[in-house]
Every structure is written in structure tokens, then in C-alpha cells.
Amino acid sequence: MLQKKINVLVIGATGYVGLDLIFLLSKHPKINIKYLCARKNIGKSISNFDKRIKKKLPKITSVKKVNWAILDLVFLSLPNGEAQKLVKQIYFKYKNLRFIDLSADFRISNPKIFEKNYNLKHKAKSLIKDSIYSLPELNYLNINKFRIISNPGCYPTSI
């Protein structure tokens, strides 16, 4: 049986983490990259920013141009404080959409501790309970129960 490809959006495509993510996703046989979003460089090819990316991919576009209904998964490679705002806007409109956040926005379950550590007020406090902070290899039985997956950063991952 032929398995459906996962339709993916990467937001923060031209940043350091976003480019590495796109490089890896572009080689995955079950991933269909539908959109690459950034605030700048609209209309440019992602290969302008990373010569390792050989696959023909969509040009960089604005988040405002995204057709959310065709997506399965959104990777958020944004500065701390930005992913939570976007997830809050979209989460209840598209019930089948899942999010993998590569920032710290959903890593801390207590908004007061988040604010103390990042000097930012959490803009999606009600969604923290709908997120999980984990690596799939360590929590594969529970991770599918959540639509927001918060990835650990480089330090906890390396440990």
C-alpha cells in the first residue's frame, strides 16, 4: 500500500536551524515540502541560502500566502516568543494540523517560569497543556497524543 506523503510547511526557512531542517526534510521520502516561509527574501529559491539543497522546492513566501488546509505539519523555526503567537492564531481553525516548535515557546509548562527565564509573556498559555516537550525516541508512546511538539534544544539533546 502506498503511504501518503506528509505535507509540510517550514516557517523561519532562511535561518540557521531552518536551513538545516530543510536540508534534512528535502531528502526524506515521505515528506512533501509545500511552503517555505520567511519575512525577507520573498520569491527567492532556498538554494540561494544553502547550496547543499539540490531538490527543487517552493520559493520562499510569506506566511500570509499559506493555504493551511492542505498541510499536515508545520515546523516553526522562529525566535523565542514568535511561534506561540502563530500557533495560537491557527490551532483551533485547522484541527488536523500538527506543529513542531524548534524554539523555547512550549518547552516550559509554567508560564511564570517561562517569563522569568525568557523575559517574555507567554501569548498562548492555554495551549501549553496541549503540547509535549520531548524527543520522539524518548516518548514515542505519548507523542502522538499531542498536536504541539516542543523539541529540546542542542544542550539537552546532546546529553
RODO-2510 file (C-alpha; in nm, 4 decimals, decimal comma):
residues 159
     n   res          X          Y          Z
     1     m     0,0000     0,0000     0,0000
     2     l     0,1294     0,3418    -0,0958
     3     q     0,1634     0,5690     0,2060
     4     k     0,0592     0,9329     0,1730
     5     k     0,3339     1,1901     0,1942
     6     i     0,3227     1,4418     0,4783
     7     n     0,2581     1,7958     0,3542
     8     v     0,4941     2,0276     0,5387
     9     l     0,5484     2,3991     0,5933
    10     v     0,8738     2,5378     0,7349
    11     i     0,8448     2,8827     0,8925
    12     g     1,1789     3,0522     0,9505
    13     a     1,3219     2,8828     0,6434
    14     t     1,6261     3,1029     0,5897
    15     g     1,7630     3,0937     0,9439
    16     y     2,0402     2,8614     1,0607
    17     v     1,8071     2,5965     1,2070
    18     g     1,5535     2,6328     0,9266
    19     l     1,8135     2,5680     0,6568
    20     d     1,9441     2,2546     0,8263
    21     l     1,5884     2,1328     0,8743
    22     i     1,5037     2,1895     0,5071
    23     f     1,8191     2,0085     0,4011
    24     l     1,7140     1,7033     0,6046
    25     l     1,3469     1,7187     0,5056
    26     s     1,4334     1,7529     0,1356
    27     k     1,5966     1,4096     0,1487
    28     h     1,3101     1,2365     0,3340
    29     p     1,0988     1,0153     0,1034
    30     k     0,7735     1,0701     0,2978
    31     i     0,7908     1,4494     0,3140
    32     n     0,6352     1,6885     0,0642
    33     i     0,7531     2,0437     0,1355
    34     k     0,4626     2,2657     0,0295
    35     y     0,5812     2,6026     0,1647
    36     l     0,8991     2,7696     0,2853
    37     c     0,8238     3,0907     0,4720
    38     a     1,0349     3,3809     0,5862
    39     r     0,9869     3,7525     0,6446
    40     k     1,2536     3,8537     0,3926
    41     n     1,3757     3,7217     0,0583
    42     i     1,0239     3,6511    -0,0693
    43     g     1,0311     3,4857    -0,4119
    44     k     1,3889     3,3611    -0,3820
    45     s     1,4991     2,9994    -0,4053
    46     i     1,6137     2,8284    -0,0864
    47     s     1,9218     2,7042    -0,2728
    48     n     2,0439     3,0675    -0,2715
    49     f     2,0948     3,0270     0,1034
    50     d     2,2193     2,6673     0,1200
    51     k     2,3983     2,5102    -0,1765
    52     r     2,3547     2,1620    -0,0233
    53     i     1,9835     2,1734    -0,1072
    54     k     1,9629     2,0318    -0,4588
    55     k     1,5947     1,9371    -0,4717
    56     k     1,3579     2,1776    -0,6466
    57     l     1,1487     2,3266    -0,3683
    58     p     0,8872     2,6023    -0,3463
    59     k     1,0159     2,9588    -0,3488
    60     i     1,0236     3,1498    -0,0222
    61     t     0,6863     3,3032     0,0536
    62     s     0,5056     3,4946     0,3250
    63     v     0,3029     3,3141     0,5929
    64     k     0,0078     3,5221     0,4719
    65     k     0,0069     3,3247     0,1432
    66     v    -0,0168     2,9774     0,3049
    67     n    -0,3153     2,7504     0,2376
    68     w    -0,3275     2,5914     0,5844
    69     a    -0,5982     2,3417     0,4840
    70     i    -0,3587     2,1379     0,2647
    71     l    -0,0951     2,0968     0,5366
    72     d    -0,0324     1,8156     0,7830
    73     l     0,2657     1,9518     0,9738
    74     v     0,4219     2,2906     1,0475
    75     f     0,7820     2,3299     1,1604
    76     l     0,8395     2,6544     1,3479
    77     s     1,1984     2,7712     1,3390
    78     l     1,1427     3,1136     1,4864
    79     p     1,2905     3,3314     1,7612
    80     n     1,1523     3,2689     2,1113
    81     g     0,8108     3,4292     2,1536
    82     e     0,7089     3,4150     1,7861
    83     a     0,5896     3,0549     1,7444
    84     q     0,3371     3,0794     2,0283
    85     k     0,1645     3,3765     1,8612
    86     l     0,1305     3,1959     1,5296
    87     v     0,0187     2,8651     1,6826
    88     k    -0,2469     3,0490     1,8850
    89     q    -0,3918     3,2022     1,5649
    90     i    -0,4114     2,8742     1,3725
    91     y    -0,4500     2,5917     1,6267
    92     f    -0,8308     2,5866     1,6540
    93     k    -0,9004     2,6689     1,2884
    94     y    -0,7243     2,3594     1,1498
    95     k    -0,7865     2,0661     1,3840
    96     n    -0,5724     1,8123     1,1941
    97     l    -0,2665     2,0348     1,1779
    98     r     0,0321     1,9479     1,3963
    99     f     0,3205     2,1717     1,4994
   100     i     0,6841     2,1017     1,5786
   101     d     0,8342     2,4003     1,7536
   102     l     1,2100     2,4388     1,7495
   103     s     1,2112     2,7436     1,9789
   104     a     1,1603     2,7522     2,3556
   105     d     0,7968     2,8627     2,3329
   106     f     0,6396     2,5380     2,4523
   107     r     0,9325     2,3864     2,6442
   108     i     0,8329     2,5154     2,9866
   109     s     0,4930     2,4159     3,1245
   110     n     0,4696     2,7010     3,3751
   111     p     0,4125     3,0423     3,2085
   112     k     0,5624     3,2269     3,5065
   113     i     0,8863     3,0296     3,4804
   114     f     0,8866     3,0868     3,1026
   115     e     0,8507     3,4622     3,1594
   116     k     1,1258     3,4640     3,4220
   117     n     1,3695     3,2713     3,2006
   118     y     1,2961     3,4372     2,8661
   119     n     1,1753     3,7795     2,9814
   120     l     0,8644     3,7347     2,7635
   121     k     0,4969     3,6940     2,8495
   122     h     0,3583     3,3709     2,7031
   123     k     0,0966     3,4533     2,4372
   124     a    -0,0570     3,1029     2,4204
   125     k    -0,0808     2,9920     2,7843
   126     s    -0,3951     2,7854     2,7212
   127     l    -0,2114     2,5757     2,4601
   128     i     0,0773     2,4726     2,6843
   129     k    -0,1353     2,1832     2,8162
   130     d    -0,1810     2,0678     2,4539
   131     s     0,1945     2,0454     2,3982
   132     i     0,4653     1,7965     2,4846
   133     y     0,8329     1,8690     2,5363
   134     s     1,0204     1,5628     2,4232
   135     l     1,2315     1,3761     2,1761
   136     p     1,0311     1,1106     1,9879
   137     e     1,2887     0,8462     2,0740
   138     l     1,2229     0,9007     2,4452
   139     n     0,8464     0,9435     2,4393
   140     y     0,7196     0,7676     2,1280
   141     l     0,4147     0,6214     2,3066
   142     n     0,2792     0,9624     2,4124
   143     i     0,3961     1,1996     2,1435
   144     n     0,1133     1,1122     1,9016
   145     k    -0,1416     1,2333     2,1578
   146     f    -0,0254     1,5927     2,1130
   147     r    -0,0564     1,8399     1,8269
   148     i     0,2201     2,0685     1,9528
   149     i     0,5589     1,9077     1,9953
   150     s     0,8313     2,1170     2,1513
   151     n     1,1758     1,9971     2,0569
   152     p     1,4570     2,0205     2,3095
   153     g     1,7469     2,2404     2,2112
   154     c     2,1028     2,1367     2,1410
   155     y     2,2185     2,1070     2,5038
   156     p     1,9559     1,8596     2,6317
   157     t     1,9673     1,6679     2,3046
   158     s     2,3423     1,6196     2,3293
   159     i     2,3213     1,4979     2,6889
***
